[in-house]
Amino acid sequence: MSTIFIANAVIIVIEVLLALIVYLHNTKERVNLLFLALVMSVAAWTIGNYLADYQASYFWTIVTYVASVAIFYSLVFFVEVFPSLTKLPKTVRFLIHLATAILVVLFITPNGLLVQGIKPYIGGIDVVVGPLYIMAPVYFLILILVAVFFLVKKFRHSSGNEKLQLKYMTVGLLLSLVIG
């Protein structure tokens, strides 16, 4: 077994166990459910990304992209409720739901509009993007900006423990964006 596989497996197990512990601590809390969704999306992305390269697989490439959509989608709604609730405007909420649904449908439908195929090479794959692929990075950027906007807004109006939680959340988000 390769070192990359072992490292990925260990990371996935740790992140899923952590998410399950948090969720099972109080299954009625929306924040716990959204944390679970966020972490499971990251786990799916990690698995899909590894298998897309390892197996030179179009299927796992699509799993990786759909998991990416789920990561950003669940991130925005996690930021909405963590550490305290700050409601997104109804129009923003509707547009996020609509854009997410459209993007997922376009990714899972083999129409070539977002992803036309893959080109394997030794050690990985290159994705052949379709004419509407630009929708994905624009979607990711907009959702990151919404999440950051709400983090900054919450940070400005918080104090004490809540402010500390927001600092940790921001550091984790920045590390994920830089490394991931």
Secondary structure as a PSIPRED ss2 file (coil, helix, strand):
# PSIPRED VFORMAT (PSIPRED V4.0)

   1 M C   1.000  0.000  0.000
   2 S C   1.000  0.000  0.000
   3 T H   0.000  1.000  0.000
   4 I H   0.000  1.000  0.000
   5 F H   0.000  1.000  0.000
   6 I H   0.000  1.000  0.000
   7 A H   0.000  1.000  0.000
   8 N H   0.000  1.000  0.000
   9 A H   0.000  1.000  0.000
  10 V H   0.000  1.000  0.000
  11 I H   0.000  1.000  0.000
  12 I H   0.000  1.000  0.000
  13 V H   0.000  1.000  0.000
  14 I H   0.000  1.000  0.000
  15 E H   0.000  1.000  0.000
  16 V H   0.000  1.000  0.000
  17 L H   0.000  1.000  0.000
  18 L H   0.000  1.000  0.000
  19 A H   0.000  1.000  0.000
  20 L H   0.000  1.000  0.000
  21 I H   0.000  1.000  0.000
  22 V H   0.000  1.000  0.000
  23 Y H   0.000  1.000  0.000
  24 L H   0.000  1.000  0.000
  25 H H   0.000  1.000  0.000
  26 N C   1.000  0.000  0.000
  27 T C   1.000  0.000  0.000
  28 K C   1.000  0.000  0.000
  29 E C   1.000  0.000  0.000
  30 R H   0.000  1.000  0.000
  31 V H   0.000  1.000  0.000
  32 N H   0.000  1.000  0.000
  33 L H   0.000  1.000  0.000
  34 L H   0.000  1.000  0.000
  35 F H   0.000  1.000  0.000
  36 L H   0.000  1.000  0.000
  37 A H   0.000  1.000  0.000
  38 L H   0.000  1.000  0.000
  39 V H   0.000  1.000  0.000
  40 M H   0.000  1.000  0.000
  41 S H   0.000  1.000  0.000
  42 V H   0.000  1.000  0.000
  43 A H   0.000  1.000  0.000
  44 A H   0.000  1.000  0.000
  45 W H   0.000  1.000  0.000
  46 T H   0.000  1.000  0.000
  47 I H   0.000  1.000  0.000
  48 G H   0.000  1.000  0.000
  49 N H   0.000  1.000  0.000
  50 Y H   0.000  1.000  0.000
  51 L H   0.000  1.000  0.000
  52 A H   0.000  1.000  0.000
  53 D H   0.000  1.000  0.000
  54 Y H   0.000  1.000  0.000
  55 Q C   1.000  0.000  0.000
  56 A C   1.000  0.000  0.000
  57 S C   1.000  0.000  0.000
  58 Y H   0.000  1.000  0.000
  59 F H   0.000  1.000  0.000
  60 W H   0.000  1.000  0.000
  61 T H   0.000  1.000  0.000
  62 I H   0.000  1.000  0.000
  63 V H   0.000  1.000  0.000
  64 T H   0.000  1.000  0.000
  65 Y H   0.000  1.000  0.000
  66 V H   0.000  1.000  0.000
  67 A H   0.000  1.000  0.000
  68 S H   0.000  1.000  0.000
  69 V H   0.000  1.000  0.000
  70 A H   0.000  1.000  0.000
  71 I H   0.000  1.000  0.000
  72 F H   0.000  1.000  0.000
  73 Y H   0.000  1.000  0.000
  74 S H   0.000  1.000  0.000
  75 L H   0.000  1.000  0.000
  76 V H   0.000  1.000  0.000
  77 F H   0.000  1.000  0.000
  78 F H   0.000  1.000  0.000
  79 V H   0.000  1.000  0.000
  80 E H   0.000  1.000  0.000
  81 V H   0.000  1.000  0.000
  82 F C   1.000  0.000  0.000
  83 P C   1.000  0.000  0.000
  84 S C   1.000  0.000  0.000
  85 L C   1.000  0.000  0.000
  86 T C   1.000  0.000  0.000
  87 K C   1.000  0.000  0.000
  88 L C   1.000  0.000  0.000
  89 P C   1.000  0.000  0.000
  90 K H   0.000  1.000  0.000
  91 T H   0.000  1.000  0.000
  92 V H   0.000  1.000  0.000
  93 R H   0.000  1.000  0.000
  94 F H   0.000  1.000  0.000
  95 L H   0.000  1.000  0.000
  96 I H   0.000  1.000  0.000
  97 H H   0.000  1.000  0.000
  98 L H   0.000  1.000  0.000
  99 A H   0.000  1.000  0.000
 100 T H   0.000  1.000  0.000
 101 A H   0.000  1.000  0.000
 102 I H   0.000  1.000  0.000
 103 L H   0.000  1.000  0.000
 104 V H   0.000  1.000  0.000
 105 V H   0.000  1.000  0.000
 106 L H   0.000  1.000  0.000
 107 F H   0.000  1.000  0.000
 108 I H   0.000  1.000  0.000
 109 T C   1.000  0.000  0.000
 110 P C   1.000  0.000  0.000
 111 N C   1.000  0.000  0.000
 112 G C   1.000  0.000  0.000
 113 L C   1.000  0.000  0.000
 114 L C   1.000  0.000  0.000
 115 V E   0.000  0.000  1.000
 116 Q E   0.000  0.000  1.000
 117 G E   0.000  0.000  1.000
 118 I E   0.000  0.000  1.000
 119 K E   0.000  0.000  1.000
 120 P E   0.000  0.000  1.000
 121 Y E   0.000  0.000  1.000
 122 I C   1.000  0.000  0.000
 123 G C   1.000  0.000  0.000
 124 G E   0.000  0.000  1.000
 125 I E   0.000  0.000  1.000
 126 D E   0.000  0.000  1.000
 127 V E   0.000  0.000  1.000
 128 V E   0.000  0.000  1.000
 129 V E   0.000  0.000  1.000
 130 G C   1.000  0.000  0.000
 131 P C   1.000  0.000  0.000
 132 L C   1.000  0.000  0.000
 133 Y C   1.000  0.000  0.000
 134 I C   1.000  0.000  0.000
 135 M H   0.000  1.000  0.000
 136 A H   0.000  1.000  0.000
 137 P H   0.000  1.000  0.000
 138 V H   0.000  1.000  0.000
 139 Y H   0.000  1.000  0.000
 140 F H   0.000  1.000  0.000
 141 L H   0.000  1.000  0.000
 142 I H   0.000  1.000  0.000
 143 L H   0.000  1.000  0.000
 144 I H   0.000  1.000  0.000
 145 L H   0.000  1.000  0.000
 146 V H   0.000  1.000  0.000
 147 A H   0.000  1.000  0.000
 148 V H   0.000  1.000  0.000
 149 F H   0.000  1.000  0.000
 150 F H   0.000  1.000  0.000
 151 L H   0.000  1.000  0.000
 152 V H   0.000  1.000  0.000
 153 K H   0.000  1.000  0.000
 154 K H   0.000  1.000  0.000
 155 F H   0.000  1.000  0.000
 156 R H   0.000  1.000  0.000
 157 H C   1.000  0.000  0.000
 158 S C   1.000  0.000  0.000
 159 S C   1.000  0.000  0.000
 160 G H   0.000  1.000  0.000
 161 N H   0.000  1.000  0.000
 162 E H   0.000  1.000  0.000
 163 K H   0.000  1.000  0.000
 164 L H   0.000  1.000  0.000
 165 Q H   0.000  1.000  0.000
 166 L H   0.000  1.000  0.000
 167 K H   0.000  1.000  0.000
 168 Y H   0.000  1.000  0.000
 169 M H   0.000  1.000  0.000
 170 T H   0.000  1.000  0.000
 171 V H   0.000  1.000  0.000
 172 G H   0.000  1.000  0.000
 173 L H   0.000  1.000  0.000
 174 L H   0.000  1.000  0.000
 175 L H   0.000  1.000  0.000
 176 S H   0.000  1.000  0.000
 177 L H   0.000  1.000  0.000
 178 V H   0.000  1.000  0.000
 179 I H   0.000  1.000  0.000
 180 G C   1.000  0.000  0.000
